[in-house]
């Protein structure tokens, strides 16, 4: 396994930067995800690490070895692609063996490593089948086995779950994470799915327009976003515009004063996660914003309630599916209070 260090990595196409000044230190055995909207540069960065794209600037180091100018086959990375990239005329075993043949691994050793790789992804009994005879989830497991068979220094995954249905995505992502931990693989995972990144990552790098906006653990990024983009992209966030009139007190443009817990001396936005908002028929303690229920959406584990507030303010409240929300007997048009604590308020200066 290896530590991966990206130093001021950048890629431009003509005058257009796809990735700019990307610096990140990835520890040996760590799983880091690159998360961001389509076109933000995350796949370009992954391909520069793999050696498929040559950087315009900066360096890629595996441990202390500068591999920036190494061709892909000299980097010993195992890559899993979004569309599997299996050879349709080869059996499962032949597909897994292909990379080993390219690396000139002796035949006896190839057989052992193919068996071990297929066993790791629970595909040992299907080695003689062809890709067309497999489900999407099985094909993805074969692609993972092929990448693992070469015993890579760095494991790279480019949106590997995007072609799977929701239930299968959950199953395969748990398998990938369990494998990665068991093998101690240094892994970089590209996705645009926030839930995937939160569930799988040791750390995440949030990207926008080729720039890394924030790096941290899932908990850090979700609870303490440093920008409006990170706050809004990673999950959902309600925003109140206004100004901090004194420490601990924020005056909203919509009218209500909010108590906030922060050492900041200036702010123009307050953000509150939907699941941190409760609904009540009385104001009670803490922040209580008068609202009118606009719409209710039952989503199984939770209930989304859209709210209209003063001055055109619109809020989203996410309530757990327990008996408590049913006791409120909520209905569109009902008056209520959106209640939340000062500690749940995140301040932004943008």
N, C-alpha and C positions, 0 to 999 in steps of 0.2 A: 504494500500500500504506500501512499505518498501524500505529503503535504503539497497543496497546489497554491501557488502565489501568482496573482495577476497584478502586474505593475503598470499603471497608467495605460491600460490596453485600449486601443481605439481602432475603428475601421471606418473609412470614408469611401464613398463612391462618387468620384468627381468632387464637387464642392459640398456634397450632402453627407454629413456624418451619420452613420448608422449606430455607432457606439463611440462614446467619448470618455476618456479618462477613467476607465473602470479599474479600480484598485480594490483587491480583496484577498485576504489570507484565509485559506480553507485548511483546517487541521486534518491530520491523518485520521481517517475513520469517520469523519464528519459528513453528514448529509446536508447540503445547502441547496435551496431552491432559488431559481431566478423566476420572479413573478412579475407580471405586468401585462398590459393590454397588447393586442396584436400589433406588430410593427414597432415594438419598443426596443428591440435589439437583443432580446434574450437568446434567441436561437443563433443569431450571428455570433454572440459571445461564446456560446457552447461550441460552435463549429471552429472558432479560432482556437479553443482549448484542444479540440480533437485533431487539429491540423488540416481541416478541410478548407479553411479560409485563412489567408495570410493577413496578419494585422497591418494596418497602416502605421501604427505606432505602438510603443509599449512592449512588454515582455510577458511570456508565460513560463513559469518555472515549476518543475516537479521536483520536490525536495530542493536541492541546491543546483539542479541541472537546468540550464536555460534551453528549453525545447522550442523556442519561438520559431526557429527556421527548420526544425525537424519535419520531415514528411509524416503523414498520419501513421504509416505503418511502423515508424520507429518510436512512437510515443507509448505504445502498449496501453491504449485506452479501449475499453469495451463500450460500444455505443448501441443504444436501442432507439430505433426511429419510430416516428408517429405511425407510419404505415407498414410496420413490420419488416418490409424488404426481404421476405423469404423467397427462395428460388422455387418456383412452382413445379419444376421437373425433378426436384430432389426430395427424398424422404426427410422426415424430421431429423433422423440421425445424420444424414448427409449434410443438411443445412447447418447443424451444430458443428459438424466436423470441418466445414469449409474454411473457417478462419484458422483452424489449427493446421490445415494443409498449407495455407498461405504463409504461415509462420514456420513451415518445414518441421513440424513436430513429428517424430517417428510414429509409424502406424500403431504399434502396440500402446504407446502412450496416448495417442489420439483416442483409441477405443475406450480406455479407462476414463479419460477426461470427459468424453461425450456421455458416458453412462453416469458419471457423477453429476454433470450439469443437468441432465434430464431428470435425475432423481431429485435434485434440489428444487425443481419447479413442478414436481409431481407429474412428469410426462414420460417416465421410464417405460411404461407399457405401450406407448404409442410411437415408438421410434421408427417403425416401418410405414407409417402413414404419410400421405402427401398433404401439403398445406390445404388443398381444396377439401380434404376430408376432416378438417378441424374447425371448431368454432372460433370466433374472434378472440375469446379469452385464451384458448389453447394456442392459437398462433402467436399471441403476445408472449405467452410463457416460453415458446420455442425461441422467439427473438431474444428474450432475456437469457435463456440457457446458452445460446450462441455467443452472446457477449461475455458471459461468465466463464465459458469453457477456455478462453485464452488466458484466464487468470490475470485480468487487467490490473494495472496499477491504479487507474482512475476509471470509475464507472459513470457513464454519461447517458442521461435519458432525456429525449426530446419529445415532450407531450405524449408519453407512451400509452396513456389511458384514454385519450380523446375519442377513440373509435369504439369504445365499449359502452354498453348500457349502464345505467346508474348503479344497479346492484352489483354488476360484475366489476365496475370501477372500484367500488369499495373493497371487494374481495381481493383484487389484484394489487391494489395499493398497500393493503395490509401485508400481503405476501412479500412485496418488494421491500418494504421497511423491515420486516422480520429477517429476510435474507441479508440485507445490508448490515444490520446489526450483528447477526451471527458471524458473517464473514469479515466484519471490520472494514468494509470497503469505503474508501473515499469516494463520495458520490455527489454529482451535480445533476439536479433535476429541474428541467424547464417546464413550466406550466402557466396557464392563464387562469387556472381554477384556484380560487382562494382557499376553499375548504381542503383541497388536496395538499396545498402548500402548508397550511396550518397543521394538518394532521401528521404529515410525514417529516417535517424539517427539524433539524437542530437549529439552523438559522435560515433566514430568508433575506434575499436582496430584492427590494422593490424597484422596478425600473420604469422610467417614463422617457420617451423620446431619446433613447440611447444613453440616458444618464441614470446612475444609481441614486435614488432619492433617499433611501434609508436601508440600513442593514441591522438585523437584530434577531433575537429569538422570536418565535411566534407570539409569545405572551407580551414581550416588549413592544412589538410593532402594533399589536391590536390594542393594547391598553394605553400605550404612550406614543401615538403617531406624532411625528415632528412636522408634518405638513398637511394641508387640506387634501392633497392628492392621495397620500398614503391613508389618511383617515377614511376617505370616501371610497377608495379602491378596495381596501381590505375590510370586507364586511360592509355594513351600512352605518351611517352616522346622521343624526339630526343636527342641524346647524342653526345657531342664533346669531344674527349680526348685531353689532352694537359697539360698546366701548367699556373698558374697565375704568370705573369712576374713582375707585379707591381699592386698595388691596382687599381681595375677598368679596368684592361686589361688582357685578357686571350689569350695566344698563342696556337692555335690548332695544333695538329699533321698534319692535312690536309693542313695547311698553313695560312688560314685567321686569322687575329687578331679580337677578339670580345671584344666589350665594355660591361662590366658587372656592375651591381649595387649591391655591397656587401661589407660588412666590413671584410670578411674573408681575411686572409693573405696567405693562401695556398689553392689550389684546383687542382684536376687532371681531373675533368669532369665538363662540363656545360650541363645542361638540358634545353630544350625549348619545351613547349607543341605544338603539331601540329596546334592547332587553333590560336596560337599566331604568326604564320608565315604567312606573306602575300607574294604574288608573284608579281614581277614587271619586266618590260622590261628595266628599268634603275636602277642604284644602289641607288640613292637618299640618304637620311639621315639614320642614325642608322646603325645597322649591316646588311650588304648585302653580302651574300655568292653566288658566281656564281654557277649555277646549270643547268642541262639538264633535261627536263621533260621525265620521263621514262614511266609512266602509269597514266591513269586517271580513277577513279571509281566514277560513279554517284550514290549517296546513298539517294536521296530524299532531306532531309533537308540540307545536306551538300555534298561536293565533296572532295574525297580524291585524292591527287596528290602525286605520288611517284617521288622522285627527286634523280638524281645522282650528287654528288658534287666532288670537287677536292680530290685527294688522296684516292679514293675509298669510300668517305663519301656518306652515303645514308640517305635521310631525308624524312619525311612524312609531308605534308602540308594539313590542313583541312580547306577548304574554305566554307563559308555559301552559300547556294543556292540563290544567288541574281543575278541581272543583271551584277554586277561588274565582276564576274569571266567569264561570257560569253564574255564580251568585250575583255578579254585577248586573246580569240581565241586560247586557249592552245591546243597543239597537241604533241604526243610523238616525241622526238628529238629536240624540241624547246629549245633555250637558254633563260635563265631568271635569276633573282636574288631572292633568298630567303631572305626576309627582316623581321627583328624583332627588338624590342627595348631592351635596356640594362636591363630595369626593369623586363623583361620577362625571364631573364636568372637565373637559379637556380644552385648554385655551390655545388659540392660534393668533399669530400676529399678522397673517397675510390679509 
